Amino acid sequence: MAVINSYEAVIVISLKLGEEAVAGTVKKFQNLIEKHAEVESVDEWGKRRLAYPINKETDAYYVLFNFKSEAEFPAELDRVTKITDGVLRSMIIKKEDA
């Protein structure tokens, strides 16, 4: 039986894409996570100021995904975020079991 772990992923999306493309990117990642994991919550933080400029951008769109999956899936999610246009930063963290 596969081991299921809890994870959270924060994805920072460029606002240069436009509102429709940002919403489409959020939906793309939500569908990818739903396909390979059990989504616990999707928390759209919305437009926020970055701590420092990334690619000359000072604001971005933040989304937090909480999900449970097998240990192999976060690596695939990280790979997809790295090759997706408009994703400025992403971070996936394994949550400690309480």
C-alpha positions as CSV (number, residue, x, y, z in Angstrom):
1,M,0.0,0.0,0.0
2,A,1.3,3.4,-0.9
3,V,2.1,6.0,1.8
4,I,-0.1,9.1,1.7
5,N,1.4,12.3,2.9
6,S,0.0,15.8,3.4
7,Y,1.5,18.7,1.4
8,E,1.0,22.3,0.8
9,A,2.0,24.1,-2.4
10,V,2.2,27.9,-2.9
11,I,2.3,29.0,-6.5
12,V,3.1,32.6,-7.4
13,I,1.7,33.6,-10.8
14,S,2.7,36.7,-12.9
15,L,0.0,39.3,-13.3
16,K,1.4,40.1,-16.8
17,L,-0.6,37.2,-18.1
18,G,-3.9,39.0,-17.6
19,E,-6.9,38.0,-15.4
20,E,-8.2,35.2,-17.6
21,A,-4.8,33.6,-18.1
22,V,-4.1,33.7,-14.3
23,A,-7.5,32.1,-13.6
24,G,-6.7,29.5,-16.3
25,T,-3.3,28.7,-14.7
26,V,-4.9,28.3,-11.3
27,K,-7.5,25.9,-12.8
28,K,-4.7,24.0,-14.6
29,F,-2.9,23.3,-11.4
30,Q,-6.1,22.6,-9.5
31,N,-7.1,20.0,-12.1
32,L,-3.6,18.5,-12.1
33,I,-3.6,18.1,-8.3
34,E,-7.2,16.7,-8.3
35,K,-6.1,14.1,-10.9
36,H,-3.2,12.8,-8.8
37,A,-4.1,13.7,-5.2
38,E,-6.9,14.4,-2.8
39,V,-7.4,18.2,-2.6
40,E,-8.1,19.4,0.9
41,S,-8.4,23.1,0.1
42,V,-7.5,25.8,-2.5
43,D,-6.9,29.2,-0.9
44,E,-6.6,32.0,-3.5
45,W,-4.7,34.8,-1.7
46,G,-5.0,37.0,-4.8
47,K,-2.8,39.9,-5.8
48,R,0.0,40.6,-3.3
49,R,3.2,42.7,-3.3
50,L,6.3,40.6,-3.7
51,A,9.1,41.0,-1.1
52,Y,11.5,41.7,-3.9
53,P,11.1,42.2,-7.6
54,I,11.1,39.0,-9.7
55,N,11.7,39.6,-13.5
56,K,11.0,43.3,-12.8
57,E,7.6,42.6,-11.4
58,T,6.6,43.8,-8.0
59,D,3.1,42.2,-7.7
60,A,1.9,38.7,-8.3
61,Y,-1.1,36.4,-7.8
62,Y,-0.7,33.9,-4.9
63,V,-2.5,30.5,-4.6
64,L,-2.1,28.0,-1.8
65,F,-3.1,24.3,-2.4
66,N,-3.4,21.8,0.5
67,F,-3.5,18.2,-0.7
68,K,-2.8,14.6,0.2
69,S,-0.9,12.4,-2.2
70,E,1.6,9.7,-2.7
71,A,5.3,10.7,-2.3
72,E,6.0,10.7,-6.0
73,F,3.5,13.4,-7.1
74,P,5.0,16.5,-5.5
75,A,8.1,16.0,-7.7
76,E,5.9,15.9,-10.8
77,L,4.0,19.0,-9.6
78,D,7.3,20.8,-9.1
79,R,8.4,19.9,-12.6
80,V,5.2,21.2,-14.2
81,T,5.4,24.5,-12.3
82,K,9.0,25.0,-13.5
83,I,8.0,24.6,-17.2
84,T,4.7,26.6,-17.0
85,D,4.9,30.1,-18.5
86,G,3.8,32.8,-16.0
87,V,4.8,30.9,-12.8
88,L,7.3,33.2,-11.0
89,R,7.9,30.9,-8.0
90,S,6.5,27.8,-6.4
91,M,7.2,25.9,-3.2
92,I,5.9,22.5,-2.1
93,I,6.2,21.5,1.5
94,K,5.5,18.2,3.2
95,K,3.4,18.8,6.3
96,E,4.4,17.1,9.5
97,D,1.8,14.7,10.8
98,A,0.2,16.0,14.0
